[in-house]
Amino acid sequence: MGRHYVGTILRVRPHALWSLQAVTLWNLQDSSMHEYASAVWSISENVECLVGALLDAGSEGEEFGGFSEKQLGVNAHNPNYYFTQIKAYF
């Protein structure tokens, strides 16, 4: 685990019905990275659709790249997650 990180947040609203967001966290000691990206579409006045991803990048043994068998006794890689969410307000 590192002690020095850099993070960025980017939010853009390219259209009244769309919103985009990206959050990135870099470990400066081993250059691994964690990324959260999402898009929100306002389908109607009370319904939204969110699509996003949680991504990790780095070599084995780095914080966001996964841990090696030497470190934990088993190989433990961080999976990437992709998701969709529908919200309806009543």
N, C-alpha and C positions, 0 to 999 in steps of 0.2 A: 504494500500500500504506500502511496506517495504522500508527500507533505505539501507539495507545491502544485497548484492547479490554475488553469485559466478557463474562464467560462464566458460564453457569449449567448445572447438572446436576440433573436431577430423576429419581429412581428410586422406583417404586411397585410394590408386590406386592399387587394387589387380591384375589388368590386364590392358593391354594397351587400351582395349575397355571399361573398367568399372572404375567408380569413385564413392566413397562412402563418405558421409559427415554427421556429427551429431553435432548439436549445442544445448547445454543445459544451461538453466538459472535457478538457484535455489534462492528462497527467503529464506534467513537464519533466518528470524524472525518467519515465520510460516511453513517452510519446504515444501511449494508448489513448483511446478516445471513446466517449459515450455520447450518443446523439439521440435526441427526441425530436421528431418532426411530425407536424399534423396539419390538416386542412379541415376547415369547417365550412359546410354549405348550409345556408339557411333555406330550406326547402319551402317553407311557408312561414307564416307569422308565429306559429307555435311548434314547429318541427325543425330540428337540426340533424345533420348527418356529419359525424366526425370520422375521419380516416387518418390513421397515423402509424408510426413505426418507432420502435426503440432499438437502436443499433449499437453494437459494440465493435470496436476495431482495435487490433493490437496483436502482437505475437504471443505465443504460448508463454506463460510465466509473467506476463505483464498484467497490471491490475484489471483492465477492461478487455484483455485478450483471452483470459482464461488461465487456469492454474494447471501446472504440469503434475505428472505422477510423482515426480521427485518432491514437490512442495506439499501435496496433500495425500499421497498414497494412491490416488486415482486421478484420471484425467477429468477435469471439470471445466468445460468450455461454456462461456456465456452465450446463450441462444439469442437470436434476433427475434423480436416480437412484432407482428403486424396485426392491426386491429381495426374494426369498424364499430361505431356506436351510433345508434339512433336515439334522439331525445325528443320526447313529446311533452309539452307543457299543457296542463289543464287548468 
